[in-house]
Amino acid sequence: MPSLSLVIPAYNEAKRLPGTIQSLARYLRSAPFEKVELIVVDDGSRDETGAAAEAAKPELDDIGTPLRVIRNGKNRGKGFSVRRGMLAAVHEWVMFSDADLSAPIAELEKLMQAATTGGHDVAIGSRAIDHSLIGIHQPWYREFVGRVFNLNVRLLTGLEIADTQCGFKLFTDRAAKQIAAKQRVERFGFDVELLYIARKLGFTIAEVPVRWNNEANSSVTLGAGLQAFGDIWRVKWHDLAGRYS
C-alpha cells in the first residue's frame, strides 16, 4: 500500500480545524495507505489555528498518524503555505486539500486510482467535468468568474484543464518536490502555476471529477479570487524569464 503526506493550508481556521481533523481521523482509520502523515501549515493566522491543530495530536496518535504543524511567521498566502508543506512531506505521495474539506477526503481514492492506473504524476480534483457531483453550488457570480478565469488560463497558458482551482490535488513525491522548488506565486493563482510547471517538466496530469460542496464560510474572498487573474500573467512572465526551466 502507498504512503501519503496530507498537507492542509490553514488561515484563521481555529473553529473549523477540530472538525476537519476529526473527519480525517475517521477516514484514516480504514484508509488504504501504509503510512500517513498530516501537515498543517498555519499561514500567520490571527486566531488560534496553530493551537487548534496541536490539540488534535492525541486523536491522530491513536491511529498512528503523526501531525506536524508548520507556522509561517506572517501571512504569506495559500500558495506559499502549500509549497512549504509539499517540500516538508516525507512520503511517496503528497496531497493537499482545503481545510474546509469541500471535496470529501474519501474522494482521494479516485485521484489515487487515476494516477496509479494511468501512470500519471499528478491527479487533480475537478468540479467542471461532472456537475452532478456538486451538492452545493457556489453563488452564480462566483461560478461566472470561475468560467472567465478558466478561459483566461487556457488562452494564456495553453493548459487544457477544465478546473485548475479545485483545492484537492495529488502528486508523486518526485513531482511535488520538483514543482514546489520552482513555484513562485504565493497566493490564489498558485494552482495554475503548479500545473503549468508540471507540464513544463514533463509530468502527466489526470483531471478527475470529484464530489464537492461549496462552503459558505470560505476564507477566499471574491476580491482575492479576482487577484488571481494577475497571477496568470505572472506565470507567463516567470516562464519567459526562464525560471521554470
N, C-alpha and C positions, 0 to 999 in steps of 0.2 A: 504494500500500500504506500502511496506517496506521503511525503511530509509537507507541511504547509505553514507559511508565515502569513498571518492575517493582520493587515495594517488598517487602523481606524484613525483618520484625521479628525480632530475634535476641537471646536472653538465654542466656548460658552455652552458646554453640553453637560453641566453638572447634574441637571434634573433628568436628562434623558439617558445618560450613560448607565446607571444601575440597571434599568430595564433592558437596555441593549445587551449588556454583558450577561444578564440572566438568560436572554434568548439565545445568545451564542453558546452559553454553557449547556443549555438543554440540547441544542443541536449537536454539540461536540461530543456529548456522552456516547452517541452511537454513530458518529460520522465516520466515513470510510478513509481515515487517514492514520498513518502510523504514529506520527508526531505532529503536534500543532503548537505554535506559539502565537500569542496575541500581543500586538504592539499598538499602544495608544499614543498618538502624538498630540500633545496639548499645545495648541498654537497660540500661546500667550494669552490664554483666556483671562477674562476679568472676574470670573466666578471660580468655584472650587472644582473645576473639571479634573485637574490632576489628582486631587484628593479623592474624588468620587471613583476614579479608576483604581487608585491604590487600594481603596476599601474593598474592591471586588476580588482582590488576590486570593483570599482564602477559598472562595467558591470555585475558582479556577484551579487552585492547588488540589482540590478534592478530586478533580478529574485528570490531573497530571498535565495541565496546560499552563505553562509559565506565562506570566504577564509582565511586560516591560512598559513603563511609562516614560516617554521622552518629552521633555519640556523645551519648547522654543523660548528663548529669552524675552521675545516680544512677538506680537502678531506679525507673521510673515506671509501668510496665505496658505490656502489648501494645497497648491502645487508644491510649495516648499516643504510642507508637512509630509505629503505623500512621498516626496523624494527622500527625506530623512528616514522614513520608515522602510522604504524599499532598500536603501543602502544598508540599513541595520539588520535586515532579515537574514536568517541563517539557514532556512530550509530550501528544498528543491523547487517548490512552487511559492510564488508570492502573490497575494491577493490584497486589493484594497477595496473597502466598502465604506459608504457613508455611514455616519453614526446613527442616523435615523432608521437604517435598515429598510429603506423604501423598497428595495429588492430583497425579499426574504433570503436569509443566509443559505437556506437549503437549495436555492437556485444555483449556488456554486457548483453543484454536481453536474448541471448542464454544461457549464463552462469547462469543467474538467474533462467531461466526456468528449466535447467538441475538440478540445486541444489534444488529447491523447490519441483519439481515434483518427483525427485528421492530420496529426503530426504538426500541429501549429505551436508557435512560440508564445502567442498572445491570444486570449479569448476574452471578448468583452460583452457585457450585457447590453441589450438593445430594447428600447421601448417602441421603436419605429417599425419593426418587421411584422409583429402580430399585435395589433391594437386590442384584440380581445383579451389579452393578458393583463391589460391595465385595469385595475379595480377602481381606483380613484384618480381622475384626471387632474392635471394642473388647470388653473384658470385659462380661459381661451386666449387671453393676451400673451401668457407665457408660452403656450403651445405655438402661437403665431410667431413670436420672436424666435423660438427654437427652430422653426422651419426656415426662417430667413437666415438664421445663423448657420444652419447646415448647408444652405445654398452657398453662402459665402465661403465656407470651408471647402466645399467641392471645387468652386471656381478658383480659389487662390492656392490651394494645396494639392488638388488632384486626388484627395482621399475619397475613395468610393465607399464611404461608410455612412449608413443611414442615421446613426445616433452616436456621435462622438462623446456626448456629455453625460451619459449614464454613469453614476459613480459606483461601478461594480465591474472590476477588471482583474484579470488573472494573467500572470506572466511566469514563464520558467525563470528560475533564479538567474540564469545567464542573461536572458533578455532584460530582466528587471535591473540588474546591475549596470549593464552597458547603456541602457536607455537613460536611467536616472543620472548616470555620470555626465551625460550631455545635456540634461534638462536645464533650462534657464527661466522659463515662465513660472512665476511663483503664485499666481492667483488663478481665477476660474477658467482661463483659457488653456491651462496646462494639459488638459486631456487631449486636445488637438496636437499639442507638441509631442506628447508621449507617442501617439500613433504615427505622427509624421516621422519621428526619429526611428521608430520601429521599422517602418517601411524603408527608410534611408539605409538602415543597417542590414536589410535583407531578411528581417524576421517576418513570418507569416501571421496573419490576423484572422481569427474566426469571429464573426458577429452573430451572437446567439440571442434569440428572443427570450425574455425573462418576465416573470410576474413582477408587477410594480404598482405601488400605491403612493400617490402624492402625499407628502407630509405637510400639513398646513403650517406648522411652526418651523419650517425650514429656515436656516440661517442665511441662505442665499437670497439676497435682495434682488429686485429687478434691476436696480442700478448696477450692482456688481456683475450681473449677467450681461448687461449691455457693454460693460468694460471689456468683456471677453472678445468682443469684435476686434478691438485693437490688438489683442494678443495674436490673432491670426496673422496680422501684418508683421508682428514681432517674430513669429516663427519663420516667415518668409525672409525677413531681414537676417536673422541668425543663420539661416541656410545659405543665403548669398554670401555671407561673411565667412563661410566655411567652418562654422562652429559645430556642425553635426557630422563632419567628415569622419 
